[in-house]
Amino acid sequence: MAMSAKRRSAFAVYQQMEKEREQKKANITEKATEITSDVSPQSSKAGKSRKRKIVAAKTASKKRRLAIKEERNGDGSEDSEPESKDVGTRSKRKGKAKMKKVLKASKKKIRSTQGGGEMQETVGGDVCGNIVDYSSHPASGGTLDTPFYQQFDPERHKDSQEAARDLFQMLVHPLSIEKFNSEVWEKKPLLLRRHKKWYNDGWFSSEELDRILREHQLEFSVNIDITSYEDGERQTHNPSGRAYASNVWEFFKEGCSVRLLNPQTFSQPMWLLNSTLQEHFGCCVGANVYLTPADTQGFAPHYDDIEAFVLQIEGRKLWKLYHPRDVSQVLPRYSSPNFSQEEVGELMMEVVLEPGDLLYFPRGTIHQASTLPDSHSLHITVSTFQKNSWADLLEKLVPAALETAVAEDAELRRGLPLDYLDYMGVVNSDTNDPRRKEFFDKIQSLVSNLLQFAPVDSAVDQMGAQSIHNSLPPCLTPTEQQSGMWVRGARWEDGRVTDGVELTAETLVRLTRRNALRLVLEDSGPIVYFSMANSRVYQERDPQGMDICREDASTVECLIHTYPEFTSIDSLPSEGSLDDKIELCYGLYSQGLLLIQ
């Protein structure tokens, strides 16, 4: 029988939707392939040839831009002046004009529609929804008298989570954490102007990058990226092999940006920053360092799948932020391919970051950044909340709920109606058959009943175990090291092995850090996952865990709930004997998870 016009229309619409979806996926894959398919030079000769091409391309591009400006500006304006033989004078004149224009634009009212209204902060009489200026805003937690790297002292707090909160408060100073969380977090970008160029000092520097390159064996594409963005084209210029300092600085001299992918692996301050903040966010915190030559741009416009905190360390940088182009790009779970300048959408914010400033923007914010002609720029981007959404939790929860429900609820195992194919499906989506309503009601009832089978706590524990695996090991304080196996444990001394710590019923113990372990009940039994033995390279090691007896689970649970207070081993609950508790504490202590008073 011929299909009705209505049915044919519904099916055609579905086919068109599927076709457009597949085409969109193909376009994204194609662009992503272009990003990662840069051919790296395989020899020193090839590398030098690539460098010459970069310089030649940049020179030709600048000539083209000058020619276009001369054609457009025939009215005797500054840009239409004959090309000067003194390139330095010309660059300086262009730079001043560019900076005046940028600084003027950054003082205008900036609106954000990414997640709410404006923050009504006053800056020099102007209302700026996304800018907080220290000179006109009351301080919250901390001062600008010294760099916050020097202000932060984790020894001030017994609880590692309180220390992390203290550090985050300094990071977003002068805004309070409460105001940041309620009005900014995941909602809209924010620029904090602090007018103290040293406020971000101490975490990293260009000198620190040079030291790392000379003292450690960094690899191109693994630890270091060399990039450029010219005339709408983003290129990666990574040679193969080790990133020697002299080679990296040659690329930088020729106008390429340098990205250090994992500074926390090589820098003690960056390890302290990231490992402390992960106690505040409850998930992995990473970072990249970006060093960009004057008057250049290293990356194409794009958005990321992380919450970004940009700390400006050296020089100045112009940032342009754009609204998400549609709802699918608000808080996305995956980063975008590179966009062209025509694809970026509506400009939301255009600001110049000065040393000491901080710029925050949520995942999904399209952005690009370029240096001004007067100096290079060095900034740190601290990133967090990657794959840490409700959707990620539900991906673990829903399949487990369905598996349990199928085993326990016979309704889910009943057969489908004999004729359901006659009235369900896309070709029948526009029909008024009453059987369709019955079918949807049944689906809704079954799905609603799934909640009672949902192992929510188990799914959360899976998220917690994954977070432990992703995280950095804690950067321990001297006090923690003195109280743990690092100092108190057995050692070789004066030609013999010294005695280790002897635990007794009266020994007072506590966990080393609040979030350094996770007790998870798996099919095989309880497992204590911990980050203490993790590498400072992301997921370099397999998940680290310690199997414990079911009788010992209550002991670990008590240690978790009594943190940060010390507790005697004898007072810890257990279904086993005192010897069992002492043996468990020895196991935790030997993994660095327990401190002794």
Rosetta blueprint (number, residue, H / E / L):
1 M L
2 A L
3 M L
4 S L
5 A H
6 K H
7 R H
8 R H
9 S H
10 A H
11 F H
12 A H
13 V H
14 Y H
15 Q H
16 Q H
17 M H
18 E H
19 K H
20 E H
21 R H
22 E H
23 Q H
24 K H
25 K H
26 A H
27 N H
28 I H
29 T H
30 E H
31 K H
32 A H
33 T H
34 E H
35 I H
36 T H
37 S L
38 D L
39 V L
40 S L
41 P L
42 Q L
43 S L
44 S H
45 K H
46 A H
47 G H
48 K H
49 S H
50 R H
51 K H
52 R H
53 K H
54 I H
55 V H
56 A H
57 A H
58 K H
59 T H
60 A H
61 S H
62 K H
63 K H
64 R H
65 R H
66 L H
67 A H
68 I H
69 K H
70 E H
71 E H
72 R H
73 N L
74 G L
75 D L
76 G L
77 S L
78 E H
79 D H
80 S H
81 E L
82 P L
83 E L
84 S L
85 K L
86 D L
87 V H
88 G H
89 T H
90 R H
91 S H
92 K H
93 R H
94 K H
95 G H
96 K H
97 A H
98 K H
99 M H
100 K H
101 K H
102 V H
103 L H
104 K H
105 A H
106 S H
107 K L
108 K L
109 K L
110 I L
111 R L
112 S L
113 T L
114 Q L
115 G L
116 G L
117 G L
118 E L
119 M L
120 Q L
121 E E
122 T E
123 V E
124 G L
125 G L
126 D E
127 V E
128 C E
129 G L
130 N L
131 I E
132 V E
133 D E
134 Y H
135 S H
136 S H
137 H L
138 P L
139 A L
140 S L
141 G L
142 G L
143 T L
144 L L
145 D L
146 T L
147 P L
148 F H
149 Y H
150 Q H
151 Q H
152 F L
153 D L
154 P H
155 E H
156 R H
157 H L
158 K L
159 D L
160 S H
161 Q H
162 E H
163 A H
164 A H
165 R H
166 D H
167 L H
168 F H
169 Q H
170 M H
171 L H
172 V L
173 H L
174 P L
175 L L
176 S L
177 I H
178 E H
179 K H
180 F H
181 N H
182 S H
183 E H
184 V L
185 W L
186 E L
187 K L
188 K L
189 P L
190 L E
191 L E
192 L E
193 R E
194 R L
195 H L
196 K L
197 K L
198 W L
199 Y L
200 N L
201 D L
202 G L
203 W L
204 F L
205 S L
206 S H
207 E H
208 E H
209 L H
210 D H
211 R H
212 I H
213 L H
214 R H
215 E H
216 H L
217 Q L
218 L L
219 E E
220 F E
221 S L
222 V L
223 N L
224 I E
225 D E
226 I E
227 T E
228 S E
229 Y E
230 E E
231 D L
232 G L
233 E E
234 R E
235 Q E
236 T E
237 H L
238 N L
239 P L
240 S L
241 G L
242 R E
243 A L
244 Y L
245 A H
246 S H
247 N H
248 V H
249 W H
250 E H
251 F H
252 F H
253 K H
254 E L
255 G L
256 C L
257 S E
258 V E
259 R E
260 L E
261 L L
262 N L
263 P H
264 Q H
265 T H
266 F H
267 S L
268 Q H
269 P H
270 M H
271 W H
272 L H
273 L H
274 N H
275 S H
276 T H
277 L H
278 Q H
279 E H
280 H H
281 F H
282 G L
283 C L
284 C L
285 V E
286 G E
287 A E
288 N E
289 V E
290 Y E
291 L E
292 T E
293 P L
294 A L
295 D L
296 T L
297 Q L
298 G L
299 F L
300 A L
301 P L
302 H E
303 Y L
304 D L
305 D L
306 I L
307 E E
308 A E
309 F E
310 V E
311 L E
312 Q E
313 I E
314 E E
315 G E
316 R L
317 K E
318 L E
319 W E
320 K E
321 L E
322 Y E
323 H L
324 P L
325 R L
326 D L
327 V H
328 S H
329 Q H
330 V L
331 L L
332 P L
333 R L
334 Y L
335 S L
336 S L
337 P L
338 N L
339 F L
340 S L
341 Q L
342 E L
343 E L
344 V L
345 G L
346 E L
347 L E
348 M E
349 M E
350 E E
351 V E
352 V E
353 L E
354 E L
355 P L
356 G L
357 D L
358 L E
359 L E
360 Y E
361 F E
362 P L
363 R L
364 G L
365 T L
366 I E
367 H E
368 Q E
369 A E
370 S E
371 T E
372 L L
373 P L
374 D L
375 S L
376 H L
377 S E
378 L E
379 H E
380 I E
381 T E
382 V E
383 S E
384 T E
385 F L
386 Q L
387 K L
388 N L
389 S L
390 W H
391 A H
392 D H
393 L H
394 L H
395 E H
396 K H
397 L H
398 V H
399 P H
400 A H
401 A H
402 L H
403 E H
404 T H
405 A H
406 V H
407 A H
408 E H
409 D L
410 A H
411 E H
412 L H
413 R H
414 R L
415 G L
416 L L
417 P L
418 L L
419 D L
420 Y H
421 L H
422 D H
423 Y H
424 M L
425 G L
426 V H
427 V H
428 N H
429 S L
430 D L
431 T L
432 N L
433 D L
434 P H
435 R H
436 R H
437 K H
438 E H
439 F H
440 F H
441 D H
442 K H
443 I H
444 Q H
445 S H
446 L H
447 V H
448 S H
449 N H
450 L H
451 L H
452 Q H
453 F H
454 A L
455 P L
456 V H
457 D H
458 S H
459 A H
460 V H
461 D H
462 Q H
463 M H
464 G H
465 A H
466 Q H
467 S H
468 I H
469 H H
470 N H
471 S L
472 L L
473 P L
474 P L
475 C L
476 L L
477 T L
478 P H
479 T H
480 E H
481 Q H
482 Q H
483 S H
484 G L
485 M H
486 W H
487 V H
488 R H
489 G L
490 A L
491 R L
492 W E
493 E E
494 D L
495 G L
496 R E
497 V E
498 T L
499 D L
500 G L
501 V L
502 E L
503 L L
504 T L
505 A L
506 E L
507 T L
508 L E
509 V E
510 R E
511 L E
512 T L
513 R L
514 R L
515 N L
516 A L
517 L E
518 R E
519 L E
520 V E
521 L E
522 E E
523 D L
524 S L
525 G E
526 P E
527 I E
528 V E
529 Y E
530 F E
531 S L
532 M L
533 A L
534 N L
535 S L
536 R L
537 V L
538 Y L
539 Q L
540 E L
541 R L
542 D L
543 P L
544 Q L
545 G E
546 M E
547 D E
548 I L
549 C L
550 R H
551 E H
552 D H
553 A H
554 S H
555 T H
556 V H
557 E H
558 C H
559 L H
560 I H
561 H H
562 T H
563 Y L
564 P L
565 E L
566 F L
567 T E
568 S E
569 I H
570 D H
571 S H
572 L L
573 P L
574 S L
575 E L
576 G L
577 S L
578 L H
579 D H
580 D H
581 K H
582 I H
583 E H
584 L H
585 C H
586 Y H
587 G H
588 L H
589 Y H
590 S H
591 Q L
592 G L
593 L L
594 L E
595 L E
596 I E
597 Q L
